[in-house]
Amino acid sequence: MLQAPVRDVTLTRHFNAPRLAVFRAFVEPEHMQHWWAPRGFTMLSCTLDLREGGAWRMRIRSDETGAIQTGVGVYREIREPERLSFTHAWVRANGTLTPTTLVTVRFTQRRAGTEVSFHQEDFATAAACRSHADGWSTSLDKLTAYFGERKP
């Protein structure tokens, strides 16, 4: 019997920081610029309309090739500091969007910091799912380093 390809990804990370600080790292461009791009990419710009129904847009550049990618979406749910949900798509060169996925991030206060459960679903292909899993994993690694390097 064939298994259906995996079309969603869940990543869990623990951060040595209070829940509110970790939540804000997901919604404030001055923090996002340090981590919200896969390894080998740099954030060029980020605009957020941080309200349910508000849009977000960011541009990232490949450090290796210089290629620029633009990600867009709409906030579905904002419950500071517990939960954040938004759509995600890439803008193609011709201006159309890739299939939209849904991202849900849960922030749980733990004794020694904050646990983040990052879930992205509704991928059109298993390959797109794997690509995003790799990208978000390295982005979350950058966020871990960011909290390790921040001064209180």
C-alpha positions in Angstrom: 0.0 0.0 0.0 1.4 3.4 -0.9 1.6 6.2 1.6 0.3 9.6 0.8 3.1 12.2 0.5 3.6 14.4 3.5 2.0 17.8 2.8 2.5 19.5 6.2 5.4 20.1 8.5 5.7 20.6 12.3 8.9 21.9 13.9 9.4 22.4 17.7 12.1 24.5 19.2 12.9 25.7 22.7 14.1 29.3 23.3 15.8 30.6 26.3 13.6 33.6 26.5 10.2 34.7 27.8 7.1 33.8 25.8 6.3 37.4 25.0 9.8 38.1 23.7 9.6 35.1 21.4 6.2 36.0 20.2 7.4 39.5 19.4 10.3 38.1 17.4 7.7 36.7 15.0 5.8 40.0 14.6 8.3 42.9 14.9 10.5 43.6 11.8 13.4 44.8 14.0 13.7 41.3 15.4 12.5 39.4 12.2 15.3 40.9 10.2 17.8 38.8 12.2 16.3 35.4 11.6 13.3 35.3 9.3 15.0 33.9 6.2 16.6 30.5 5.6 20.3 30.0 6.0 22.1 31.7 3.1 19.4 34.4 2.7 19.1 37.9 4.0 15.9 39.9 4.7 15.8 43.0 2.5 12.4 44.4 3.7 9.4 43.6 5.8 6.1 45.3 6.0 3.4 44.0 8.4 -0.2 45.1 9.0 -0.4 43.2 12.3 -4.1 42.7 12.8 -6.4 39.8 11.8 -7.0 40.2 8.1 -3.9 42.4 7.8 -1.3 41.6 5.1 2.4 41.0 5.5 5.1 41.1 2.8 8.8 40.5 2.9 11.7 40.3 0.4 14.7 38.1 0.9 17.9 37.8 -1.1 20.1 34.7 -1.7 23.6 35.5 -0.4 25.0 33.1 -3.1 23.1 34.1 -6.2 21.6 37.5 -5.4 18.2 36.2 -6.4 15.3 37.9 -4.6 12.2 36.2 -3.4 9.0 37.9 -2.1 6.8 36.2 0.4 3.2 37.4 1.2 0.3 36.5 3.3 -2.6 37.5 5.6 -2.8 37.2 9.3 -5.7 34.9 10.3 -5.3 34.9 14.1 -3.2 36.9 16.5 -3.4 36.0 20.2 -0.4 37.6 21.8 1.5 35.8 23.3 0.0 32.3 22.7 -0.7 31.9 19.1 -0.1 33.3 15.6 -1.7 32.1 12.3 -1.1 33.4 8.8 -1.2 32.4 5.2 2.1 32.2 3.2 2.8 32.2 -0.5 5.7 33.2 -2.8 5.3 35.8 -5.6 6.4 34.3 -8.9 8.4 36.4 -11.5 5.2 36.9 -13.5 3.4 38.3 -10.4 1.2 35.3 -9.7 1.4 33.5 -6.4 2.4 30.0 -5.5 -0.2 27.9 -3.8 -1.1 29.4 -0.4 -0.2 27.5 2.8 -1.3 28.1 6.4 1.2 28.6 9.2 0.2 28.3 12.8 2.7 29.0 15.6 2.0 28.2 19.2 4.1 29.7 22.0 4.1 27.8 25.3 5.8 29.2 28.4 8.1 26.6 30.0 10.0 26.7 33.2 13.3 27.5 31.4 12.0 29.5 28.5 9.5 29.2 25.7 8.6 26.2 23.5 7.5 27.1 19.9 5.5 24.7 17.8 5.6 25.8 14.2 3.1 24.1 11.8 2.7 24.7 8.1 0.1 22.9 6.1 -1.7 22.6 2.7 1.3 22.2 0.5 0.5 21.5 -3.1 3.5 19.1 -3.4 5.6 17.0 -1.1 8.7 18.7 -2.6 7.4 22.1 -1.6 6.8 20.8 1.9 10.3 19.5 2.2 11.8 22.7 0.9 9.8 24.8 3.5 10.7 22.3 6.3 14.4 22.8 5.5 14.0 26.6 5.2 12.0 27.1 8.4 14.3 24.7 10.3 17.4 26.9 9.5 15.4 30.1 10.2 14.5 28.8 13.6 18.1 27.8 14.2 19.0 31.5 13.5 16.3 32.6 15.9 17.9 30.3 18.6 21.2 32.0 18.0 19.6 35.4 18.0 18.2 34.8 21.5 21.5 33.4 22.6 23.2 36.6 21.5 20.7 39.2 22.7 21.4 41.3 25.7 18.6 41.4 28.3 
